[in-house]
Amino acid sequence: QVLDTKDLQVFKVTVNGQDAKFVFGEKHSFKGTPLEITLPFELRRGQEAIVEISFESSPKSSALQWFTPEQTSGKKHPFLFSQCQ
């Protein structure tokens, strides 16, 4: 599985609670860097896979933007969104 990233630090990836191997591909100047995830098991047709990624963004992570709690409608929690789906 390959996901797009840009200026992220990834610490850990799990799939259905199992540790998964991951590696970054070659960085591209404006497209970012592919994150290649190797599933820890063979995926069967119709099987659900929940991928969890522990990461840290940086101010250079232009694809991710944060609202502070004060900027949200409920004013209780921060909100992360992506413009580069």
Secondary structure, 3 states (H helix, E strand, C coil): CEEEECCCEEEEEEECCEECEEEECCCECCCEEEEEEECCCCCCCCCCCCEEEEEECCCCCCCEEEECHHHCCCCCCCEEEECCC
